[in-house]
Amino acid sequence: MKSLSLALLAAGSVLAFSAIAAKADVVCNEEGDCWRTKTKYEYRPEFKVRVYKDDWKWDQKEDKKYRWRESREDRGYWRQGVWIGF
């Protein structure tokens, strides 16, 4: 019984950690390029990006305005289709 309890506790911990780690904010620039970031960065105003919560989605009528870009692990932002590191 003790082994089963430990196994369930371990499995629950893994699931809880996975749920936290899976969260990723959505960042979009003024050109409509959007990507996900797992790290919270402080973007300067001149980068002209907006950060949304991980569950943010654009409306169907905005499909032509927004497009997904590759999510990157390094710090930076998309500008005119090019990744700019900072």
C-alpha positions in Angstrom: 0.0 0.0 0.0 2.9 2.4 0.8 4.5 1.7 -2.5 1.2 2.4 -4.4 0.9 5.7 -2.5 4.4 6.7 -3.4 3.9 5.8 -7.0 0.7 7.9 -7.2 2.3 10.8 -5.5 5.3 10.7 -8.0 2.9 10.4 -11.0 0.9 13.4 -9.7 4.0 15.4 -9.2 5.2 14.7 -12.8 1.7 15.7 -14.2 1.7 18.9 -12.1 5.1 19.9 -13.3 4.3 19.2 -16.9 1.2 21.4 -16.7 3.3 24.3 -15.4 6.1 23.8 -17.8 3.7 23.6 -20.8 2.5 27.2 -20.3 3.9 29.6 -22.9 2.9 33.2 -23.4 2.0 34.4 -26.9 3.9 37.3 -28.3 2.9 39.2 -31.4 4.5 42.1 -33.3 2.7 44.9 -35.1 3.2 43.0 -38.4 1.1 40.1 -37.1 3.9 37.6 -36.5 3.1 35.6 -33.4 5.2 33.1 -31.5 5.2 31.3 -28.1 7.8 31.9 -25.4 8.2 29.9 -22.2 10.3 32.7 -20.6 9.0 36.1 -19.5 11.1 38.8 -21.1 10.8 42.5 -20.7 10.4 43.7 -24.3 11.3 47.4 -24.9 8.6 49.6 -26.3 10.5 50.1 -29.5 10.2 46.4 -30.3 6.5 47.0 -30.8 5.3 43.6 -29.5 2.4 42.6 -27.3 2.5 39.8 -24.8 -0.7 37.7 -24.3 -1.6 34.9 -21.9 -0.9 31.4 -23.1 -4.6 30.8 -24.0 -4.9 33.9 -26.3 -6.2 33.2 -29.8 -7.0 35.6 -32.6 -10.6 35.7 -34.0 -11.4 33.8 -37.1 -11.9 37.2 -38.9 -8.3 38.1 -38.1 -6.8 35.1 -39.9 -5.3 37.3 -42.5 -3.8 39.6 -39.9 -1.9 37.1 -37.8 0.4 34.2 -38.6 2.4 31.8 -36.4 6.2 32.0 -36.5 8.7 29.5 -35.1 9.0 29.6 -31.3 12.6 30.2 -30.3 14.5 29.4 -27.0 16.8 32.4 -27.3 15.8 36.0 -26.4 14.5 38.1 -29.2 11.6 38.9 -31.4 10.4 38.7 -35.0 10.7 41.8 -37.2 10.0 41.7 -41.0 10.2 37.9 -41.1 13.7 37.9 -39.4 14.5 36.9 -35.8 16.3 39.7 -34.0 18.1 38.5 -30.9 18.7 40.8 -27.8 
